[in-house]
Amino acid sequence: MQQILSYDAVVIGAGPVGLASAIEVQRRGLSVCVIDKGALVNSIVGYPTNMEFFSTPELLEIGDYPFPTAHYKPLREDALDYYRRVTVAEKLTLRLYERVVRLEGDAGEYTVVTDKAQIATRHVIIATGFFDIPNKLEVPGGNLPHVSHYYKEPYAHVDRPVVVIGAKNSAAKAALQMARAGAHVTLVVRGAEISESVKYWIRPDLINRIKEGRIKAYFNTLVQAVTPEAVELLTPDGPVSVPATYVYALTGYRPDYALLMALGITTQNDAASTPSHNPETFETNRPGVYLAGTVCGGLNTSRWFIENGRYHAQVIAEHIAATTNVPQPS
């Protein structure tokens, strides 16, 4: 039997922006719970081991809690510990490893239906990000077991042929790490060069490793198929078969549009398939339901990050408080 619960607001997504949203709502005297189908800050859990953030600590802070770290740019493990500590300090109500199925009801009387409970609420904040849905390889063999859209660490690939597909930060860092750990790395790039968006201290490193032959690279190249032993490419000079015991297709990610549809959120007819929302209040086409963080950008996943997305939390919480009768202390 499913539990039947009630909160003033429900936050879907326990990432940094979701946690920031819950903090801001709770500080305004409203009850709130945070639901996530995975772990606390699940996307960061999925980042590469010892990954260094591009941002400095103060740009990752939420709830006005200082982010202490010995590093100029914090590591994945620093962030995992920081967001856990903030969650504990704020005594946030978490419902982890619980999947949201749909949203029923109308403004002010919603029911968030999960695989474990029915939760009545007046407001919903969707902060689901985009890291959970990779852009798949739509080629024969693209779903083989040795093809992954997430890179963790290089050590399993020592002295093994590995293909990395992509030209942005994730692909660049993975290719460099694995090459330095002793893997035989081939980089496959659809465009003519390494993306200009790759961070300024990573791009020249990768370009130089390609020039010296430590990393083999194919530009203006398309993946035609993946087999258990190789990746079949179409290069400007014709077909090429590259041996590969593992393939990292680091070709980007997208919001969970199936979930947005189940929640009744429409999308705009633009190039980014932007989920419908008011850019001033972040309220969606369903009154009392809001978007926060990177999900606001749709397919334009480089528009919002933790650094700027965390400010959505204050705007949304203020809008919710202004439309909700909050009991005042006597």
RARA-V539298 format. One record per residue. N is the residue number from 1. PHI is phi in whole degrees, -180 to 180 (999 if undefined). Layout:
# RARA-V539298
n = [N N]
phi = [PHI PHI]
This chain:
# RARA-V539298
n = [1 2 3 4 5 6 7 8 9 10 11 12 13 14 15 16 17 18 19 20 21 22 23 24 25 26 27 28 29 30 31 32 33 34 35 36 37 38 39 40 41 42 43 44 45 46 47 48 49 50 51 52 53 54 55 56 57 58 59 60 61 62 63 64 65 66 67 68 69 70 71 72 73 74 75 76 77 78 79 80 81 82 83 84 85 86 87 88 89 90 91 92 93 94 95 96 97 98 99 100 101 102 103 104 105 106 107 108 109 110 111 112 113 114 115 116 117 118 119 120 121 122 123 124 125 126 127 128 129 130 131 132 133 134 135 136 137 138 139 140 141 142 143 144 145 146 147 148 149 150 151 152 153 154 155 156 157 158 159 160 161 162 163 164 165 166 167 168 169 170 171 172 173 174 175 176 177 178 179 180 181 182 183 184 185 186 187 188 189 190 191 192 193 194 195 196 197 198 199 200 201 202 203 204 205 206 207 208 209 210 211 212 213 214 215 216 217 218 219 220 221 222 223 224 225 226 227 228 229 230 231 232 233 234 235 236 237 238 239 240 241 242 243 244 245 246 247 248 249 250 251 252 253 254 255 256 257 258 259 260 261 262 263 264 265 266 267 268 269 270 271 272 273 274 275 276 277 278 279 280 281 282 283 284 285 286 287 288 289 290 291 292 293 294 295 296 297 298 299 300 301 302 303 304 305 306 307 308 309 310 311 312 313 314 315 316 317 318 319 320 321 322 323 324 325 326 327 328 329 330]
phi = [999 -71 -70 -117 -123 -148 -142 -67 -145 -123 -104 -102 118 -103 -85 -55 -73 -63 -64 -60 -64 -63 -61 -65 -66 -63 -70 -97 82 -108 -83 -153 -131 -117 -113 -147 -74 -127 -82 -59 40 -59 -64 -68 -57 -82 -69 -59 -56 59 -62 -95 -68 -79 -96 -81 -55 -64 -82 -106 -73 -131 63 63 -91 -62 -105 -78 -159 -82 -101 -62 -119 -66 -92 -50 -66 -61 -67 -58 -70 -63 -67 -65 -64 -64 -60 -66 -62 -87 53 -71 -85 -112 -130 -93 54 -134 -96 -77 -101 -165 -125 -108 95 -127 -49 83 -140 -89 -130 -86 -99 -114 -78 -130 -157 -117 -120 -78 -159 -91 -137 -133 -118 -99 -129 -92 61 -149 -71 -83 -119 -77 -78 -73 -80 -90 -138 -56 85 -66 -107 -63 -61 -92 -101 -132 -103 -135 -103 -111 -161 -91 -67 -75 -111 -59 61 -121 -79 -129 -108 -114 -109 139 -136 -107 -57 -61 -66 -62 -67 -64 -61 -65 -62 -68 -62 -72 -91 102 -82 -98 -101 -118 -105 -114 -124 -69 -89 -86 -160 -66 -55 -65 -79 -64 -55 -62 -92 -97 -58 -64 -61 -66 -59 -69 -68 -70 -61 -82 88 -70 -122 -83 -133 -119 -106 50 -125 -116 -80 -98 -168 -123 -114 -60 -116 -157 -118 -93 -116 -114 -101 -59 -98 115 -67 -139 -108 -109 -60 -159 -90 -151 -129 -108 -94 -96 -109 97 -140 -147 -62 -83 -67 -64 -68 -58 -65 -65 -89 83 -92 -85 -123 -79 -90 -129 -63 -94 46 -66 -61 -65 -164 -80 -67 -87 -114 69 -77 -88 -67 -100 -56 85 -114 -124 -109 -141 84 -64 -61 -62 -86 61 -73 -83 -78 -99 -82 -121 -132 -58 -57 -101 -68 -64 -75 -60 -58 -65 -60 -66 -62 -66 -68 -64 -62 -71 -110 -127 -80 -92 -59 -97 -63 -79]
